[in-house]
Amino acid sequence: MDRRRFIAGGAAAVPAVALATPALAQSLPEIRWRCASSFPRSLDTIFGAGDHVAKRVAALTDNKFQIRVFPAGELVPGLEVANAVQGGSVECCHTVAYYFVGKDPTFAFDSAVPFGLNMRQQNSWLEAGGGRELMAEFYNAYNIHSITAGNTGAQMGGWFRKEIKTVADLNGLKFRIGGFAGNVMQKLGVVPQQIAGGDIYPALEKGTIDAAEWVGPYDDEKLGFNRVAPYYYYPGWWEGGPSLSFYINKAKWDELPQLYKEALNSACRDSTIDTIAKYDHLNPQALRKLVAAGTQLRPFPQEVMQACYRAAFELYDETAARLPTFKKVYDHWKAYRDSQYQWFRVSENTFDSFVYRMHAQEQRR
């Protein structure tokens, strides 16, 4: 082949390739969605997880698909966002599924249940172990398509005005606690309160509630809980690895071009990785600051933990006996949990326990 003809032919072909991507972009529709968050804008971690999704979707679609995220209360109260998505008054929301256990306790499995899965196990069940398919079947009845979009990792047990030394200390305690955990603690005499994040501080300050849990040191310090309650308990046994959820109105999801669906799925997965990384980075620093400022860090007594554990699984059995939707998911989830626990005891827990024990010995020298 003539070398000059080859070069000329190649040069002529370049513009055609270069035009392909803009032509594809021009064929895609411009879509604008509103996303109602359950979280205040001040929490750059958990509110930021939804904002991260919106920014990634815009970047992946050449700004053709844009989602505007509104903090709790601007469009919809934080605890009512699922209703808004279900009814179609907003296209999507960013929330945590256990807020809606009043509709059906089965919602909790899409996020966390007491004494359940850690972050990695929860992710494994949802994304590889069949959990997402089970939850999709459940969500169909609510006109919702759900995608995991964030995870906080194991949470703290919350802020208390008085020490918790025995199970009897829980009796009559007005405790802001979300999800199915409130029903568990109710068995032990606690009076659970479901309060949105931005409303917790004034309730704790005024004494309307005696204790409150949110996420962990970084968010809790931002919300100022250490200024109104001295005792900070751990662990948050009801949230070993809670997923955040991006809810989409089912009809709106079905209307999306496949490219936009893939962009949204990718953005949500990216947000999950980003969120847990931020919490793991920020929480240790925040905890040191809180303790240095006078926060009294306390583990829940074993007596209390054991009583709560028994109450949780009694409640699961009772709920499964009366609610087929719950039983279907619970049976699958529990079998998966058993398998995960066996593996983690062999590998992850053995490693973690050893290195933390050695580190503690080094710190005492």
Secondary structure, 3 states (H helix, E strand, C coil): CCHHHHHHHHHHHHHHHHHHHHHHHHHCCCEEEEEEECCCCCCCCHHHHHHHHHHHHHHHCCCCEEEEEECCCCCCCHHHHHHHHHHCCCCEEEECHHHHCCCCHHHHHHCCCCCCCCHHHHHHHHHCCCHHHHHHHHHHCCCEEEEEEEECCCCCCEEECCCCCCHHHHCCCEEECCCCHHHHHHCCCCEEECCCHHHHHHHHHHCCCCEECCCCHHHHHHHCHHHCCCEEEECCCCCCCCEEEEEEEHHHHHHCCHHHHHHHHHHHHHHHHHHHHHHHHHHHHHHHHHHHCCCEEEECCHHHHHHHHHHHHHHHHHHHHHCHHHHHHHHHHHHHHHHHHHHHHHCHHHHHHHHHHHHHHHHHC
